[in-house]
């Protein structure tokens, strides 16, 4: 991506954001194969979204992916160099040496993408504004493609967020335990205390952990007990 596209820079505008929790890497992978229209025009939905359609768009693609995942980047620019410069100045701890999936990769030929996987001497990334192979332009190509490149071509990696994949990695038990932990710290509503005490006296429930989640079979058994005591 050429540097003249840095004209539209600044803080990400505030406003209503997409729901957080989508995996930015899945967002990027879902865009594979998208190409400019017309060909060789630099016209894409990413450029139109950013507001600089018709210009080199590799960083606009990265910005779009993070925004669609509900995690817009803290600095708005279409320039690879400007993005790296901002992070080095304002969040240097996020410029990392050991890459992981979902990191932003900055190449030494004015190009960027989102890391998908890491091998001994290479990085595989999802990149916009590149070519499918070595024959076309690597930094101003016509589409979104998966590219594997040598680490020697990399200037830096940016870990924009530390927790991008935590939600996708939670098991059902972890979600259940987290909800129970949260509910267990909540008080019983005032309007329910009297009836809860009565239910304990009737033997419908033992009254322990009253805010805990219960499966439907337990609720059905409790309802059956209440009916039998009428």
C-alpha positions in Angstrom: 0.0 0.0 0.0 1.4 3.4 -0.9 1.7 6.0 1.7 -0.3 8.8 0.1 -3.5 7.1 1.3 -2.7 8.3 4.8 -4.7 11.5 4.2 -7.6 10.3 6.3 -6.1 9.7 9.8 -7.2 10.3 13.4 -9.0 8.7 16.2 -11.7 6.2 15.4 -15.0 8.1 15.5 -17.3 7.3 18.4 -20.8 6.0 17.9 -22.8 2.8 17.8 -20.5 -0.2 17.2 -21.2 -3.7 15.9 -21.8 -6.3 18.6 -18.5 -7.4 20.1 -17.5 -11.1 20.2 -16.9 -11.9 16.5 -13.6 -13.4 15.7 -11.6 -10.9 13.6 -9.7 -13.8 11.9 -13.0 -15.5 10.9 -14.2 -12.1 9.6 -11.0 -11.9 7.5 -11.2 -15.5 6.2 -14.8 -14.9 5.2 -13.6 -12.2 2.8 -11.2 -14.5 0.9 -11.7 -14.2 -2.9 -13.3 -10.7 -2.8 -11.8 -8.6 -5.6 -11.9 -5.0 -6.9 -14.6 -4.0 -9.2 -13.9 -2.9 -11.9 -10.6 -4.8 -12.0 -7.5 -2.7 -11.3 -9.6 0.2 -9.9 -8.8 -0.1 -6.2 -12.6 0.1 -5.7 -13.9 -2.2 -3.0 -16.5 -2.3 -0.2 -13.6 -1.7 2.3 -12.5 1.5 0.6 -16.2 2.7 0.4 -16.7 1.9 4.1 -13.5 3.8 5.0 -14.2 6.7 2.8 -11.2 6.5 0.4 -12.5 4.2 -2.3 -10.2 4.0 -5.3 -7.0 4.2 -3.2 -4.7 1.3 -2.1 -6.7 -0.5 0.5 -4.7 -3.1 2.4 -4.9 -1.2 5.7 -8.5 -0.3 5.1 -9.2 -4.0 4.8 -7.6 -4.6 8.2 -9.5 -1.7 9.7 -12.8 -3.0 8.3 -12.2 -6.5 9.7 -11.6 -5.3 13.2 -14.6 -3.0 13.0 -16.8 -5.9 11.8 -15.6 -7.9 14.8 -16.8 -5.2 17.1 -13.3 -4.1 18.0 -12.4 -1.0 15.9 -8.8 -0.1 16.1 -7.9 2.8 18.3 -6.2 4.7 15.5 -7.9 5.4 12.1 -5.5 5.5 9.2 -5.1 3.9 5.8 -1.3 4.0 6.0 0.7 1.0 7.2 3.6 3.3 8.3 1.3 5.6 10.2 -0.4 2.7 12.0 2.9 1.3 13.1 4.2 4.8 14.1 1.1 5.4 16.2 1.4 2.1 18.1 5.1 2.6 18.7 4.4 6.1 20.2 1.1 5.4 22.1 1.0 1.7 22.8 4.5 0.3 22.4 3.8 -2.8 24.4 1.4 -3.9 21.6 4.2 -4.0 19.0 5.4 -7.6 19.6 8.2 -9.7 18.3 6.5 -13.2 18.6 3.5 -13.3 16.3 0.2 -15.0 17.0 -3.0 -15.5 15.0 -5.0 -12.2 14.8 -2.0 -10.0 15.0 -1.7 -7.2 12.5 1.4 -7.8 10.3 3.3 -4.9 8.8 5.6 -5.8 6.0 8.7 -4.0 4.8 7.2 -3.3 1.4 4.3 -1.1 2.5 1.7 -3.8 3.0 -0.3 -5.4 5.8 -2.7 -8.2 6.7 -4.0 -10.3 9.6 -1.9 -13.2 10.8 -3.6 -16.6 10.4 -0.8 -19.0 11.4 2.9 -19.0 12.2 5.6 -21.5 11.1 9.3 -21.7 11.7 10.4 -19.3 9.0 7.1 -18.1 7.4 3.9 -16.3 8.3 0.5 -17.0 6.7 -1.8 -14.0 6.7 -5.1 -12.9 5.2 -4.4 -9.9 3.2 -6.4 -7.4 1.2 -5.1 -5.5 -1.8 -2.7 -8.2 -2.8 -2.4 -10.9 -5.5 -3.1 -14.6 -5.4 0.5 -15.5 -6.4 3.9 -14.0 -6.8 3.3 -12.8 -10.4 1.1 -9.9 -9.5 1.6 -6.8 -7.3 2.0 -7.8 -3.6 1.2 -4.5 -2.1 -1.4 -3.2 -4.6 -3.1 -6.3 -6.0 -6.7 -6.8 -6.8 -8.2 -9.0 -4.0 -8.3 -10.6 -0.6 -6.0 -13.7 -0.5 -4.3 -16.0 1.9 -0.5 -15.5 1.5 2.4 -17.2 3.1 5.6 -15.1 3.2 9.0 -15.2 4.8 9.5 -13.6 8.2 12.4 -11.7 6.7 9.8 -9.5 4.9 8.2 -8.5 8.2 8.8 -5.1 9.9 6.6 -5.6 12.9 3.5 -7.3 14.5 0.8 -5.4 16.3 -1.3 -7.2 18.9 -4.2 -4.7 18.9 -6.1 -6.6 21.6 -5.2 -9.4 24.0 -8.6 -11.1 24.3 -9.8 -11.4 20.7 -10.2 -15.2 20.8 -11.2 -15.8 24.5 -15.0 -15.9 23.8 -14.6 -18.4 21.0 -12.4 -20.6 23.2 -14.9 -20.9 26.1 -16.4 -24.3 26.6 -20.1 -24.8 27.6 -19.0 -25.6 31.2 -16.9 -22.4 31.4 -19.8 -20.3 30.2 -22.1 -22.0 32.8 -19.6 -21.6 35.6 -19.0 -17.9 34.7 -22.8 -17.2 34.7 -23.2 -19.0 38.1 -20.2 -17.1 39.5 -21.8 -13.8 38.4 -25.3 -14.7 39.6 -24.0 -16.0 42.9 -22.7 -12.6 43.7 -26.1 -11.0 43.1 -28.6 -10.5 46.0 -32.1 -12.2 46.0 -34.6 -9.6 44.8 -36.5 -8.1 47.7 -39.9 -9.1 46.3 -38.8 -12.7 46.2 -37.4 -13.1 49.7 -40.7 -13.9 51.5 -41.9 -16.5 49.0 -38.4 -18.1 49.0 -38.6 -18.5 52.8 -42.0 -20.1 52.4 -40.7 -22.5 49.8 -37.9 -23.5 52.1 -40.4 -24.2 54.9 -42.5 -26.3 52.6 -39.4 -28.3 51.6 -39.6 -27.3 47.9 -36.0 -26.0 48.0 -33.2 -26.0 50.6 -32.7 -22.2 50.0 -29.0 -22.7 49.3 -27.5 -20.7 46.5 -30.8 -19.2 45.5 -29.4 -17.2 42.6 -27.8 -20.3 40.9 -28.9 -21.4 37.4 -31.0 -24.5 37.4 -31.8 -26.9 34.5 -35.5 -27.3 33.5 -35.8 -30.7 35.0 -35.0 -29.3 38.5 -37.5 -26.5 38.0 -40.1 -29.1 37.0 -39.4 -31.2 40.1 -39.7 -28.1 42.3 -43.0 -27.3 40.6 -44.2 -30.9 41.2 -43.3 -30.7 44.9 -45.2 -27.4 45.2 -48.3 -28.9 43.6 -48.2 -32.0 45.8 -48.2 -29.8 48.9 -51.4 -28.0 48.1 
